[in-house]
Amino acid sequence: MSEEESTRPWGRYEILQESYLHKVKCIYVKPGTRLSYQRHQKRREHWFIVSGVATVVIDGQTFTKLPGETVTVQVGQLHRIGNSGTEELVFVEIQTGTYFGEDDIERIEDDYAR
């Protein structure tokens, strides 16, 4: 597995493009799993749902997103995405800001005790 690909308990992601201005990932979430409830101090994220059914939480509000729909997460907003469907959830995440490292993740709640 290359540095551009990473496996996680909820699925995996691939880095499609990266520069000092942005990072683009394709994220694959297994049915019945979700990412941690988290926030970032140095980046915002824009998600484009490609396939599957996404359950999204932004600052405590929950809603469903379907293929073709988008979500914008501002710097400092609490957020989470999960797969509430029976097929793999695929979405593209575009990060913009000043820093894109994985250490800019502040986990508030995590199903995998990370």
C-alpha angles and dihedrals in degrees: 000000000000128000086258091064129059134178119217133180090259096046133285146287138213125208106228099179137359137183137149087273102047150355126215122200135179107216125199118197122192118232113274095017134104141190121248122282098252150146138212129217099198107037145044123212135214118196126200113194109223101175140348132033118295125203106204128192119194117178091335097313116116126206140157125245126195133197112301094025126112141212129201120205116194125212109283096014117134109238145168137176126199140174111248094169135081097247130061114284113227123188138162116231120202114194122197128176139075103303134024105184122133088239089073088076115107105191114208096174128007131181090208100050095243 
